[in-house]
């Protein structure tokens, strides 16, 4: 199985490094392509994969091709790629908003998988939702899932609507968490804590809460009830958020990202 990653940006490099550190592929079978001379020079020093700056040298012999370029670059890229591709290849898109039909039509190929990764993939804690065109077999889908799982975990979804929906939850979701963390950090510093102590208080609180959630079948709502006693400090904070409609605002934000993903797909 020969894998090519096109694009050595954040996501492309993250998946290339994840696959390189797994037992699934040897260096000989993992290739990465980019056009930036500085990136090529830097990547060439790494022992994980073979680096290319010419598609003709790496694309025709690839079995699975990860597409990890900016969406607005894809049309020109596909035009260049098309003569070098074959019907046996599987194309795995990491590009937001680019539909299966767009990739199939512009490459004139049938085996396409569309994914929605997220930033924690960089530390092996990512979640990638994915769906496929009809031409992709079950065995091929398992092969790709194993590759996606090298950066965390993956979730198979029925259709592209769920890819757009997961954009609003997991794809953009880390930014929501960081937004909440930043607010808590600023509150801690206003209360007099140092930069270091504020970071410890906030990061440890998030980490501990997530661990409690993951190690039980208890819902977040029930955990809130266990922490918040009537008339206590936690309940005062929850009441403040309820009074300010924070829950609805968070849902609205997730739907805003979802709607934007749909818009990008139409463009």
Secondary structure by P-SEA (a helix, b strand, c coil): cbbbbccccaaaaaaaaaaaaccccccccbbbbbccaaaaaaaaacccbbbbcccccccccccbbbbbccccaaaaaaaaacccccccbbbbbccccccaaaaaaaacccccccccccccccccbbbbbbcccccccaaaaaaaaaaaacccbbbbbccaaaaaaaaacccaaaaaaaaaaaaaaaaaaaacccaaaaaaaaaaaaaaaaaaaaaccccaaaaaaaacccccaaaaaaaaaaaaaaaaaaaaaaaaaaaaaaaaaac
